[in-house]
Amino acid sequence: MRFGTQVCGDLALGAAREWLVADGRGGYAMGTVSGLRTRRYHALLVVAGDTPAARHVGLAALDPVVRVGGGAPIRLAVHEWADGAIAPQGHLLLEEFALVDGLPRWRWRIGPTVLERELAVRHGSSCVAVIDRLVSGGPVELSLEALCTWRDQHGERHAGHLPVQQVAGGSVVADAYRLRGAFTRGGVPAPAPNGAATAPPGDGACWSPDGTWLHGVHHRMEAARGYVPNEDLLLAGRFTAVLSEPGDALEVTAWAGDLGAEPPPATEIVEAERARRWSLTSGAADTVTAALTLAADAFVVTTANGPDVVAGYPWFGAWSRDTMTSYEGLFLATGRAEQGRELLREYAATLSEGMLANTADGGAVGYNTADATLWFLHAVERHVRAADDEDLAAELLPALDEVLAAHLRGTRYGIKVDESDGLLVQGADGEALTWMDARVDGMPVTQRAGKAVDINALWCNGLAALAVLRERAGRHADDVRRRHAVTEAAFRRRFPAPAGHLYDVLDPDDAALRPNQLLAYSLPYAPMEPDPVVLRRIADALLTPLGLRSLDPADPAYRPYHDGDLRSRDQAYHQGTVWPWLIGPLGDALRRAGLSTRDLGTGLVAHLGDHGLGSVSETADGAAPHRATACPFQAWSVAETLRNHLTSTDQ
């Protein structure tokens, strides 16, 4: 994936395309093609805490400054300031940005002199390696200015005390992380060339402390989202070396955690990460599968409790609904069944009153979800079927039987089976318990209390899945089979609406045309036989190149744009906004109906180069041209795009 001067040199284009390199723990490095930091989340070192959502921003930037032939300094970075100024404007010297194996690479040209930057994170640790290398021309004096902070990822920090101290080996400690610089020739430490401002080999590059606070660094995306857009950064100092011949490099490694345990040299980190990525995609049948497999890798993390899933970057942590909806695409489609098995076991151990927790992103553990546990049943059955893992079925059956029992007797938030028809009821004041969970001023935008079509499709599917799991474990399932038959019959009798599609909610009835009904046709044990006429009606109203709208544009409540401040965005979140993850259910339903899906994901494949590079965004505007919104890197969007691609190419 490559971009030239027409994108790199135009901030409206280059700054709208973002890259991400995740560290496998929930932390990451993230920025834009042009180099402009447009979000408070953009930084080279973002460190995960006890949970993936508890992140801190550390090293914000390493600004390159070059002198060619002893001339005036040329600044290759780009910043926007609170007064609207863009300075410096190093993006105008960018001749190429590329993603190579999913890792970013920039090339700046100053006449015959070309400088290249590449970076990678050390997988499994909070560590980033940045290599600035002379490609042609020279000699040049290169300085890398370290712009530092240490703050919560969702906040901002202003000028004040930020502890910075120089330590041995040409390195510096900035609050909770350490930076080390080194001059290399051919990728290995080398004696300093004549005139180089480096320390002796092994001691790293020359570090010159500064201590100047840069005031009013502006983040245009935060301004557009209604948040505080400005912060201050500390210019802690600079690493400097003279690069006299092609191949000479100034390397900087930054890491958190045990600051005394130095990581490998930057070149080794980059090479190791490139090799790891090659191994992930070596069996891919085509380039799209390879790209989506790399994208999926970013969301699978290892925490103190074992494997988990980051729902989206840059601001989400783990959400059980997203994890279980994504399970097939992230684990089974990418050959991670063993890791997935461990995840399912860990999640089963957390069940409470027959429910998975929704998320702990806000600090407290919340159980306000009616569907996450039903998606869990689906994930377990899919895993057991794909991996022939009867041992896991037998191990988890007591927990899954308790899920059934809790839903029959009633659990949190009014979630309970209505014994008059076997359908599942959910709802509580001030709560939105389905995946359409946006709230404004504490009130749900789309509460959907009652018998929601997607919840009951998942309930029917879950009952059948539980029966299958019992039988595979050598246990009887007659009682579950009987209950499933009653529930399925009630679903088929009650959910068809006079308009020809399915009700979105029953008791009280809501016939809004939404994509939720697709689960009734798409799940492995879906309660409805797919009707091509109904599916065409749904697709005609909701399908876009980037997924499905969350509401029919003909509905008076439809909102075509997902923008503005948090209130405005939440009001539109499920009222017409496009959701790419829904391409999975639509594809499954079409295939069950015997219809082709070969070209269904074309727009999403093209989207890999539009927004979050190499990945799929959380949402998009309902109105054309369907501008991508919210998280640029979203787990279930990637997972379902990958799963749909694999099943479509199998046709």
C-alpha positions as CSV (number, residue, x, y, z in Angstrom):
1,M,0.0,0.0,0.0
2,R,1.7,3.2,-1.2
3,F,0.8,6.9,-1.3
4,G,2.8,9.5,-3.2
5,T,3.0,13.3,-3.0
6,Q,-0.6,13.9,-4.0
7,V,-1.8,12.3,-0.8
8,C,1.3,12.9,1.5
9,G,1.6,16.6,0.6
10,D,-2.1,17.4,1.1
11,L,-3.1,17.4,4.8
12,A,-6.8,17.0,4.0
13,L,-5.9,13.6,2.4
14,G,-2.7,12.5,4.2
15,A,-4.0,13.4,7.7
16,A,-7.3,11.5,7.1
17,R,-5.5,8.2,6.6
18,E,-4.2,6.6,9.8
19,W,-1.9,3.7,10.5
20,L,-1.7,1.5,13.6
21,V,0.9,-0.9,14.9
22,A,-0.4,-2.8,18.0
23,D,1.8,-4.4,20.6
24,G,-0.2,-7.5,21.5
25,R,-1.0,-6.1,25.0
26,G,-3.5,-3.4,24.1
27,G,-0.9,-0.6,23.6
28,Y,0.1,0.7,20.2
29,A,1.8,3.2,18.0
30,M,-0.5,5.3,15.8
31,G,-0.5,8.3,13.5
32,T,-1.3,9.6,10.0
33,V,0.3,9.3,6.6
34,S,1.4,12.9,6.6
35,G,2.8,12.7,10.1
36,L,0.3,15.2,11.6
37,R,-1.1,14.2,15.0
38,T,-4.8,14.8,14.6
39,R,-6.0,12.9,17.7
40,R,-4.9,13.0,21.3
41,Y,-4.4,9.2,20.9
42,H,-1.7,9.6,18.2
43,A,1.8,8.8,19.6
44,L,4.7,6.4,19.0
45,L,4.4,4.8,22.5
46,V,0.9,4.2,24.0
47,V,1.2,1.9,27.0
48,A,-1.5,-0.5,28.1
49,G,-2.2,-0.8,31.9
50,D,-3.7,-3.5,33.9
51,T,-6.4,-3.8,31.2
52,P,-6.2,-2.9,27.5
53,A,-8.4,0.1,28.1
54,A,-6.2,1.6,30.8
55,R,-3.7,3.2,28.5
56,H,-1.2,6.1,28.9
57,V,0.3,8.2,26.1
58,G,4.1,8.4,26.5
59,L,6.4,9.3,23.6
60,A,4.2,11.6,21.4
61,A,6.7,12.1,18.5
62,L,10.3,12.0,17.3
63,D,10.6,15.1,15.1
64,P,13.4,14.7,12.5
65,V,15.5,17.8,11.8
66,V,18.3,17.6,9.1
67,R,21.1,19.7,7.9
68,V,22.4,18.9,4.5
69,G,26.0,20.1,3.7
70,G,26.1,22.3,6.8
71,G,23.1,24.3,5.6
72,A,20.1,25.6,7.5
73,P,18.0,23.1,9.5
74,I,15.2,21.4,7.6
75,R,12.3,20.2,9.7
76,L,10.5,17.1,8.4
77,A,7.7,16.9,11.0
78,V,4.3,18.6,10.8
79,H,2.3,20.1,13.6
80,E,-0.9,22.1,13.9
81,W,-1.2,24.7,16.6
82,A,-4.1,26.3,18.5
83,D,-3.9,29.5,16.4
84,G,-4.4,27.5,13.2
85,A,-0.8,27.6,12.0
86,I,0.7,24.5,10.3
87,A,4.4,24.6,11.2
88,P,6.7,23.0,10.3
89,Q,5.4,21.6,7.1
90,G,7.6,18.6,6.5
91,H,4.8,16.7,4.8
92,L,5.6,18.8,1.7
93,L,8.9,16.9,1.4
94,L,7.3,13.5,1.7
95,E,7.7,11.6,-1.6
96,E,6.2,8.3,-0.3
97,F,4.4,6.7,2.5
98,A,4.1,2.9,2.4
99,L,2.8,0.1,4.5
100,V,5.2,-2.8,4.2
101,D,3.9,-5.9,5.9
102,G,1.6,-3.6,7.7
103,L,4.5,-1.5,9.1
104,P,4.7,2.2,8.2
105,R,7.5,3.7,6.2
106,W,8.1,7.3,5.2
107,R,10.5,8.7,2.6
108,W,11.5,12.4,2.5
109,R,13.4,13.8,-0.5
110,I,15.6,16.9,-0.3
111,G,17.0,17.1,-3.8
112,P,19.3,14.1,-4.1
113,T,19.1,13.3,-0.4
114,V,16.5,10.7,0.7
115,L,15.8,9.9,4.3
116,E,13.6,6.9,5.3
117,R,11.8,6.2,8.6
118,E,10.4,2.8,9.6
119,L,9.0,1.6,12.9
120,A,7.7,-1.4,14.6
121,V,6.6,-2.4,18.1
122,R,8.1,-5.4,20.0
123,H,5.2,-7.8,20.1
124,G,4.1,-8.7,23.7
125,S,5.7,-5.7,25.3
126,S,5.4,-1.9,25.6
127,C,8.2,-1.1,23.3
128,V,8.6,0.8,20.0
129,A,11.6,1.0,17.7
130,V,12.1,3.8,15.2
131,I,14.8,3.8,12.6
132,D,15.7,6.9,10.5
133,R,18.1,5.9,7.7
134,L,20.0,7.7,5.0
135,V,18.9,6.1,1.7
136,S,20.8,8.3,-0.8
137,G,22.9,11.4,-0.8
138,G,24.6,12.7,2.4
139,P,26.3,13.4,4.6
140,V,23.6,14.9,6.7
141,E,23.3,15.8,10.4
142,L,20.1,14.3,11.8
143,S,18.5,15.2,15.0
144,L,15.4,13.5,16.5
145,E,13.5,15.8,18.9
146,A,11.7,13.8,21.6
147,L,8.3,15.3,22.3
148,C,7.2,13.7,25.5
149,T,4.2,13.5,27.8
150,W,2.7,11.0,30.3
151,R,-1.1,11.1,30.6
152,D,-4.3,9.1,30.4
153,Q,-5.1,8.4,26.7
154,H,-8.4,10.2,27.0
155,G,-7.1,13.4,28.5
156,E,-4.5,16.1,27.9
157,R,-1.5,17.5,29.8
158,H,-0.4,21.0,30.0
159,A,3.0,22.6,30.9
160,G,4.2,21.5,34.3
161,H,6.5,19.0,35.9
162,L,7.4,16.0,33.8
163,P,10.3,14.1,35.4
164,V,13.1,13.6,32.8
165,Q,16.6,12.4,33.6
166,Q,19.6,11.3,31.6
167,V,21.0,7.9,32.3
168,A,23.9,5.9,31.0
169,G,24.2,4.7,27.5
170,G,23.0,7.7,25.7
171,S,19.4,7.3,26.9
172,V,16.9,9.3,28.9
173,V,14.0,8.4,31.3
174,A,10.8,10.5,30.8
175,D,8.5,9.8,33.7
176,A,7.4,6.1,33.2
177,Y,9.3,5.2,30.1
178,R,12.8,5.2,28.7
179,L,14.3,6.2,25.4
180,R,17.6,4.9,24.0
181,G,19.4,6.2,20.9
182,A,22.1,4.6,18.8
183,F,24.0,5.3,15.6
184,T,24.3,2.3,13.3
185,R,26.0,1.4,10.1
186,G,24.5,-1.5,8.2
187,G,22.1,-2.1,11.0
188,V,24.8,-2.6,13.7
189,P,26.5,-0.2,16.1
190,A,29.5,1.4,14.5
191,P,32.3,3.8,15.4
192,A,31.2,7.4,15.0
193,P,32.2,8.7,11.6
194,N,34.3,11.8,11.4
195,G,32.4,14.8,12.6
196,A,29.5,12.7,14.0
197,A,27.9,13.9,17.2
198,T,27.7,10.4,18.7
199,A,29.1,8.8,21.8
200,P,31.4,5.8,21.6
201,P,30.0,2.6,20.1
202,G,27.4,0.9,22.4
203,D,26.8,4.1,24.3
204,G,24.2,5.3,21.9
205,A,23.7,8.6,20.0
206,C,24.5,11.9,21.5
207,W,21.6,13.1,23.8
208,S,21.2,16.9,24.3
209,P,18.6,17.8,26.9
210,D,16.2,20.7,26.2
211,G,13.2,21.1,28.5
212,T,11.1,23.5,26.5
213,W,7.3,23.1,26.7
214,L,5.5,23.4,23.3
215,H,2.2,25.1,24.0
216,G,-1.1,24.6,22.2
217,V,-0.5,21.5,20.1
218,H,-3.8,21.1,18.3
219,H,-5.7,17.9,17.4
220,R,-8.2,18.6,14.7
221,M,-10.1,15.4,15.1
222,E,-10.7,16.1,18.8
223,A,-12.0,19.5,17.9
224,A,-14.4,18.0,15.4
225,R,-15.6,15.4,18.0
226,G,-16.3,18.1,20.6
227,Y,-13.4,17.4,23.0
228,V,-10.6,19.5,24.3
229,P,-8.4,19.8,21.2
230,N,-5.1,21.3,22.6
231,E,-2.3,20.0,24.8
232,D,1.3,20.9,25.6
233,L,4.2,18.6,24.9
234,L,7.7,18.7,26.5
235,L,10.6,18.9,24.1
236,A,12.8,16.7,26.4
237,G,15.8,16.8,24.2
238,R,17.3,15.4,21.0
239,F,19.3,12.5,19.7
240,T,21.9,13.6,17.1
241,A,24.2,11.8,14.7
242,V,25.9,12.5,11.3
243,L,24.8,10.0,8.6
244,S,27.6,10.1,6.1
245,E,26.8,7.3,3.7
246,P,23.7,5.3,2.6
247,G,22.7,2.8,5.2
248,D,23.8,4.9,8.2
249,A,20.9,5.2,10.7
250,L,19.9,6.9,13.9
251,E,17.8,4.4,15.8
252,V,15.6,5.2,18.9
253,T,13.9,2.6,21.1
254,A,11.4,3.6,23.7
255,W,9.9,1.2,26.3
256,A,7.9,1.1,29.5
257,G,7.7,-1.4,32.3
258,D,11.0,-2.6,33.6
259,L,13.2,0.3,32.5
260,G,16.4,-1.5,33.5
261,A,15.7,-4.4,31.1
262,E,16.9,-3.0,27.8
263,P,15.2,-4.4,24.7
264,P,17.1,-5.6,21.6
265,P,18.4,-3.1,19.1
266,A,15.8,-1.3,17.0
267,T,16.9,-3.2,13.8
268,E,16.3,-6.6,15.5
269,I,12.9,-5.5,16.8
270,V,11.8,-4.4,13.3
271,E,13.1,-7.5,11.6
272,A,11.5,-9.8,14.2
273,E,8.1,-8.1,13.8
274,R,8.3,-8.3,10.1
275,A,9.1,-12.0,10.3
276,R,6.2,-12.5,12.7
277,R,3.8,-10.9,10.3
278,W,5.1,-12.9,7.4
279,S,4.4,-16.1,9.4
280,L,0.8,-14.9,10.0
281,T,0.1,-14.5,6.3
282,S,2.2,-17.3,4.8
283,G,-0.9,-19.5,4.3
284,A,-3.2,-16.9,2.9
285,A,-4.9,-17.8,-0.3
286,D,-4.9,-14.2,-1.7
287,T,-3.8,-10.7,-0.9
288,V,-7.2,-9.7,0.7
289,T,-7.1,-12.6,3.1
290,A,-3.5,-11.7,4.0
291,A,-4.4,-8.1,4.6
292,L,-7.4,-8.9,6.7
293,T,-5.4,-11.5,8.7
294,L,-2.8,-8.8,9.6
295,A,-5.7,-6.5,10.5
296,A,-7.2,-9.1,12.7
297,D,-3.9,-9.7,14.5
298,A,-4.1,-6.2,16.0
299,F,-7.1,-7.0,18.1
300,V,-6.0,-10.2,19.7
301,V,-4.1,-9.4,22.9
302,T,-2.6,-11.2,25.9
303,T,-3.4,-9.8,29.3
304,A,-2.7,-11.0,32.9
305,N,-5.8,-13.2,32.6
306,G,-4.9,-14.7,29.2
307,P,-6.1,-14.0,25.7
308,D,-8.6,-11.2,25.1
309,V,-9.8,-8.9,22.3
310,V,-9.6,-5.1,22.0
311,A,-12.9,-4.0,20.5
312,G,-11.4,-1.1,18.6
313,Y,-8.5,1.3,18.4
314,P,-7.7,3.8,19.7
315,W,-10.1,4.1,22.6
316,F,-11.9,0.8,23.3
317,G,-10.8,-2.0,25.5
318,A,-12.5,-5.4,25.8
319,W,-16.2,-5.7,25.3
320,S,-17.7,-9.2,25.5
321,R,-20.3,-8.6,22.8
322,D,-17.6,-7.5,20.3
323,T,-15.3,-10.4,21.4
324,M,-17.9,-13.1,20.9
325,T,-19.3,-11.6,17.7
326,S,-15.8,-11.4,16.3
327,Y,-14.7,-14.9,17.5
328,E,-15.0,-16.8,14.3
329,G,-13.3,-14.2,12.2
330,L,-10.5,-13.4,14.7
331,F,-9.7,-16.9,15.9
332,L,-11.1,-19.7,13.7
333,A,-10.5,-18.0,10.4
334,T,-6.9,-17.1,11.3
335,G,-5.8,-20.4,12.7
336,R,-5.8,-19.3,16.4
337,A,-8.1,-22.1,17.7
338,E,-5.8,-22.9,20.6
339,Q,-5.7,-19.3,21.7
340,G,-9.4,-19.0,21.2
341,R,-10.0,-22.1,23.3
342,E,-8.2,-20.5,26.2
343,L,-10.2,-17.3,25.8
344,L,-13.5,-19.1,25.9
345,R,-12.5,-21.0,29.0
346,E,-11.5,-17.7,30.7
347,Y,-14.7,-16.0,29.7
348,A,-16.8,-19.0,31.0
349,A,-15.2,-18.6,34.4
350,T,-16.5,-15.0,34.6
351,L,-20.2,-15.8,34.1
352,S,-22.4,-14.3,36.8
353,E,-26.1,-15.0,37.1
354,G,-25.9,-16.6,33.7
355,M,-24.4,-13.5,32.1
356,L,-21.1,-12.3,30.7
357,A,-20.0,-8.8,31.8
358,N,-20.4,-6.2,29.1
359,T,-17.2,-4.3,29.7
360,A,-15.1,-2.7,32.4
361,D,-13.8,0.1,30.2
362,G,-15.3,2.7,32.5
363,G,-13.7,1.2,35.6
364,A,-16.7,-0.7,37.1
365,V,-17.7,-4.0,35.7
366,G,-21.1,-3.7,33.9
367,Y,-23.5,-6.5,32.9
368,N,-25.8,-4.3,30.8
369,T,-26.0,-6.6,27.7
370,A,-28.7,-9.0,26.7
371,D,-26.8,-10.5,23.7
372,A,-23.1,-11.0,24.7
373,T,-23.9,-14.2,26.5
374,L,-25.9,-15.5,23.6
375,W,-23.0,-14.7,21.2
376,F,-20.8,-16.6,23.6
377,L,-23.0,-19.7,23.2
378,H,-22.6,-19.2,19.4
379,A,-18.8,-18.9,19.7
380,V,-18.5,-22.0,21.8
381,E,-20.5,-24.1,19.4
382,R,-18.7,-22.8,16.4
383,H,-15.3,-23.6,18.1
384,V,-16.3,-27.1,19.1
385,R,-17.6,-27.8,15.6
386,A,-14.6,-26.3,13.8
387,A,-11.9,-27.9,16.1
388,D,-13.8,-31.2,16.9
389,D,-13.2,-30.2,20.5
390,E,-15.6,-32.4,22.5
391,D,-13.4,-31.9,25.6
392,L,-14.2,-28.2,25.6
393,A,-17.9,-28.9,25.2
394,A,-17.9,-31.2,28.2
395,E,-15.8,-28.8,30.3
396,L,-18.1,-25.8,29.6
397,L,-21.5,-27.5,29.7
398,P,-22.1,-26.8,33.4
399,A,-21.6,-23.1,32.8
400,L,-23.7,-23.2,29.7
401,D,-26.5,-25.1,31.4
402,E,-26.5,-22.3,34.1
403,V,-26.9,-19.7,31.3
404,L,-30.0,-21.5,30.2
405,A,-31.3,-21.8,33.8
406,A,-30.6,-18.1,34.6
407,H,-32.5,-17.0,31.5
408,L,-35.4,-19.2,32.4
409,R,-35.8,-18.0,35.9
410,G,-34.8,-14.4,35.1
411,T,-31.6,-12.5,35.5
412,R,-30.5,-8.8,35.5
413,Y,-32.2,-6.0,33.6
414,G,-35.5,-7.8,33.1
415,I,-33.9,-10.5,31.0
416,K,-36.2,-13.5,31.2
417,V,-38.0,-16.1,29.0
418,D,-41.7,-15.5,28.6
419,E,-43.1,-18.9,29.2
420,S,-46.3,-18.1,27.2
421,D,-44.3,-18.3,24.0
422,G,-40.7,-19.2,24.9
423,L,-39.3,-15.9,23.6
424,L,-36.8,-13.8,25.5
425,V,-37.8,-10.5,27.0
426,Q,-35.3,-7.8,28.0
427,G,-35.4,-4.2,29.2
428,A,-34.9,-1.9,32.1
429,D,-35.4,1.9,32.6
430,G,-32.6,3.9,31.2
431,E,-30.8,0.9,29.7
432,A,-30.1,-0.1,26.1
433,L,-29.2,-3.8,26.3
434,T,-28.9,-4.8,22.7
435,W,-25.9,-3.9,20.4
436,M,-27.9,-0.7,19.6
437,D,-26.8,0.7,23.0
438,A,-26.3,4.5,22.5
439,R,-27.7,6.7,25.3
440,V,-28.1,10.5,25.4
441,D,-28.7,12.2,28.8
442,G,-28.9,8.8,30.4
443,M,-31.8,7.7,28.1
444,P,-31.5,5.1,25.3
445,V,-31.8,6.4,21.8
446,T,-33.0,3.0,20.6
447,Q,-34.0,1.1,23.8
448,R,-35.7,-1.8,22.0
449,A,-37.1,-3.1,25.3
450,G,-39.4,-6.1,24.8
451,K,-38.7,-9.1,22.5
452,A,-36.1,-7.8,20.1
453,V,-35.7,-9.7,16.9
454,D,-31.9,-10.1,17.1
455,I,-32.0,-11.2,20.7
456,N,-34.6,-13.8,20.0
457,A,-32.8,-15.1,16.9
458,L,-29.7,-15.5,19.1
459,W,-31.8,-17.2,21.7
460,C,-33.2,-19.7,19.2
461,N,-29.7,-20.3,17.9
462,G,-28.3,-20.6,21.4
463,L,-30.8,-23.2,22.4
464,A,-30.0,-25.3,19.3
465,A,-26.3,-24.8,19.9
466,L,-26.6,-25.9,23.5
467,A,-28.4,-29.1,22.4
468,V,-25.6,-29.8,19.9
469,L,-23.0,-29.3,22.6
470,R,-24.7,-31.6,25.0
471,E,-25.0,-34.3,22.4
472,R,-21.3,-34.0,21.3
473,A,-20.4,-34.4,25.0
474,G,-22.5,-37.5,25.2
475,R,-25.4,-36.1,27.2
476,H,-29.1,-36.0,26.4
477,A,-30.6,-32.8,25.1
478,D,-34.3,-33.7,24.7
479,D,-35.5,-30.9,27.1
480,V,-33.5,-28.3,25.2
481,R,-34.7,-29.6,21.9
482,R,-38.3,-29.3,23.0
483,R,-37.8,-25.8,24.3
484,H,-36.0,-24.8,21.0
485,A,-38.9,-26.2,19.0
486,V,-41.5,-24.1,21.0
487,T,-39.4,-21.0,20.7
488,E,-38.7,-21.4,17.0
489,A,-42.4,-21.9,16.3
490,A,-43.3,-18.8,18.3
491,F,-40.6,-16.8,16.4
492,R,-41.9,-17.8,13.0
493,R,-45.5,-17.1,14.0
494,R,-45.0,-13.7,15.7
495,F,-42.1,-11.8,14.0
496,P,-43.3,-11.5,10.4
497,A,-44.7,-8.0,9.9
498,P,-47.4,-7.0,7.4
499,A,-44.8,-4.9,5.5
500,G,-43.1,-8.1,4.4
501,H,-40.0,-8.0,6.7
502,L,-39.7,-8.9,10.4
503,Y,-40.7,-6.8,13.3
504,D,-37.7,-5.2,15.0
505,V,-39.3,-5.6,18.5
506,L,-42.5,-7.3,19.8
507,D,-44.4,-6.4,22.9
508,P,-44.5,-3.4,22.2
509,D,-44.4,-3.9,18.5
510,D,-41.9,-1.9,16.4
511,A,-41.9,-2.6,12.6
512,A,-38.9,-0.3,11.8
513,L,-36.8,-1.7,9.0
514,R,-33.4,-2.4,10.6
515,P,-30.6,-4.9,9.9
516,N,-31.2,-6.7,13.2
517,Q,-33.6,-9.2,11.5
518,L,-30.7,-10.6,9.4
519,L,-29.7,-12.8,12.4
520,A,-33.0,-14.6,12.0
521,Y,-31.9,-15.7,8.6
522,S,-28.1,-16.0,9.0
523,L,-27.2,-17.8,12.2
524,P,-26.3,-21.5,11.9
525,Y,-29.6,-22.5,13.6
526,A,-31.6,-19.5,12.4
527,P,-35.3,-19.6,13.1
528,M,-36.4,-18.4,9.7
529,E,-35.8,-19.9,6.2
530,P,-34.2,-17.1,4.1
531,D,-36.6,-15.6,1.6
532,P,-34.9,-14.0,-1.4
533,V,-37.6,-11.4,-1.7
534,V,-37.3,-10.3,1.9
535,L,-33.5,-10.2,1.7
536,R,-33.7,-8.1,-1.4
537,R,-36.0,-5.7,0.4
538,I,-33.5,-5.4,3.3
539,A,-30.6,-4.9,1.0
540,D,-32.3,-2.4,-1.2
541,A,-33.0,-0.2,1.8
542,L,-29.9,-0.7,3.9
543,L,-26.9,-2.0,1.9
544,T,-24.1,0.4,1.1
545,P,-20.5,-0.2,-0.1
546,L,-19.2,-0.2,3.5
547,G,-21.9,-2.3,5.2
548,L,-25.5,-1.9,6.2
549,R,-27.4,1.1,7.5
550,S,-28.8,0.7,10.9
551,L,-32.2,2.2,9.8
552,D,-34.2,2.6,6.6
553,P,-33.6,6.0,5.1
554,A,-37.4,6.2,4.5
555,D,-37.9,6.2,8.3
556,P,-38.6,9.7,9.8
557,A,-36.0,8.9,12.5
558,Y,-33.2,8.3,10.0
559,R,-30.0,10.4,10.4
560,P,-27.7,10.4,7.4
561,Y,-24.6,11.7,9.1
562,H,-22.7,10.4,12.1
563,D,-20.7,13.6,13.2
564,G,-20.6,16.5,15.6
565,D,-20.1,16.3,19.4
566,L,-20.8,13.2,21.5
567,R,-24.5,13.9,21.8
568,S,-25.0,14.4,18.1
569,R,-23.0,11.3,17.3
570,D,-24.9,9.1,19.8
571,Q,-28.2,10.3,18.4
572,A,-27.1,9.0,15.0
573,Y,-25.1,6.0,16.1
574,H,-27.9,3.5,15.3
575,Q,-30.3,5.7,13.4
576,G,-28.9,5.2,9.9
577,T,-25.2,5.0,10.5
578,V,-23.5,2.3,8.5
579,W,-22.0,-0.7,10.3
580,P,-19.5,-2.8,8.3
581,W,-19.8,-5.8,10.7
582,L,-23.3,-6.5,9.4
583,I,-21.8,-7.6,6.1
584,G,-21.3,-11.0,7.8
585,P,-24.9,-11.6,8.7
586,L,-26.1,-10.4,5.3
587,G,-23.6,-12.6,3.5
588,D,-24.6,-15.7,5.5
589,A,-28.3,-15.0,4.8
590,L,-27.8,-14.6,1.1
591,R,-25.8,-17.8,0.9
592,R,-28.4,-19.7,2.8
593,A,-30.9,-18.4,0.2
594,G,-28.7,-19.7,-2.6
595,L,-27.7,-16.2,-3.7
596,S,-24.2,-15.1,-4.8
597,T,-22.1,-13.0,-2.5
598,R,-19.0,-12.9,-4.6
599,D,-18.9,-9.1,-5.0
600,L,-20.6,-8.3,-1.6
601,G,-17.3,-7.1,0.0
602,T,-15.9,-5.1,-2.8
603,G,-16.4,-1.7,-1.2
604,L,-14.9,-2.9,2.1
605,V,-11.8,-4.3,0.4
606,A,-11.4,-0.9,-1.3
607,H,-11.9,0.8,2.1
608,L,-8.6,-0.9,3.4
609,G,-6.8,2.1,1.9
610,D,-9.2,4.8,2.8
611,H,-9.2,5.5,6.5
612,G,-7.6,3.1,9.0
613,L,-5.0,1.7,6.6
614,G,-5.2,-2.0,6.2
615,S,-8.2,-2.2,8.4
616,V,-12.0,-1.6,8.6
617,S,-13.6,1.2,10.5
618,E,-16.3,1.0,13.1
619,T,-19.0,3.0,11.3
620,A,-19.7,5.3,8.3
621,D,-22.2,7.9,7.3
622,G,-25.5,6.5,6.0
623,A,-25.4,9.1,3.2
624,A,-23.0,8.8,0.2
625,P,-20.0,8.9,0.0
626,H,-20.2,7.1,3.3
627,R,-17.4,8.9,5.1
628,A,-15.8,6.6,7.7
629,T,-16.5,7.6,11.3
630,A,-15.7,6.5,14.9
631,C,-12.9,4.0,15.5
632,P,-10.7,3.6,12.3
633,F,-9.7,0.1,13.5
634,Q,-12.6,-2.1,14.7
635,A,-12.5,-5.8,15.6
636,W,-15.9,-7.0,14.5
637,S,-15.7,-5.0,11.3
638,V,-12.5,-6.7,10.4
639,A,-13.6,-10.1,11.7
640,E,-16.9,-10.2,9.7
641,T,-15.3,-8.7,6.6
642,L,-12.6,-11.5,6.7
643,R,-15.2,-14.2,7.4
644,N,-17.4,-13.0,4.6
645,H,-14.5,-12.8,2.2
646,L,-13.5,-16.4,3.0
647,T,-17.0,-17.8,2.7
648,S,-17.7,-15.8,-0.5
649,T,-14.5,-17.0,-2.3
650,D,-15.5,-20.6,-1.4
651,Q,-18.7,-20.3,-3.5
